[in-house]
Amino acid sequence: MNSKIAELSAEQLDEILSDVITEALELEPDELEPEGRFIEEYGGDSLRAIEILAQLEKRLGIEIPQERLPEMVNLNRVRDVVLDLQ
């Protein structure tokens, strides 16, 4: 895959992450908090987690190993995982 992360500013990356997560969790953008836990606070489940992972891979041109999924519990942790993979 051809990673698009290096071409993005921090703000652009955050916007993509927020868009993907809010769409998957059916939230309004202002409802998503950086530390808000997807399952406990927003009613997410494993299917939504896989949807987030797939959309991030598609939009960012990266491959996220499924074993990293348990780490991706909130917006900040998703950003950490994505940046770690660039």
Secondary structure as the mmCIF struct_conf table of DSSP 4:
data_model
#
loop_
_struct_conf.conf_type_id
_struct_conf.id
_struct_conf.beg_label_comp_id
_struct_conf.beg_label_asym_id
_struct_conf.beg_label_seq_id
_struct_conf.end_label_comp_id
_struct_conf.end_label_asym_id
_struct_conf.end_label_seq_id
HELX_RH_3T_P HELX_RH_3T_P1 ILE A 5 GLU A 7
BEND BEND1 LEU A 8 LEU A 8
HELX_RH_AL_P HELX_RH_AL_P1 ALA A 10 LEU A 25
TURN_TY1_P TURN_TY1_P1 GLU A 26 GLU A 26
HELX_RH_3T_P HELX_RH_3T_P2 PRO A 29 GLU A 31
TURN_TY1_P TURN_TY1_P2 PRO A 34 GLU A 35
HELX_RH_AL_P HELX_RH_AL_P2 PHE A 38 TYR A 42
HELX_RH_AL_P HELX_RH_AL_P3 SER A 46 LEU A 60
TURN_TY1_P TURN_TY1_P3 GLY A 61 GLY A 61
HELX_RH_3T_P HELX_RH_3T_P3 GLN A 66 GLU A 71
BEND BEND2 ASN A 74 ASN A 74
HELX_RH_AL_P HELX_RH_AL_P4 LEU A 75 LEU A 85
#
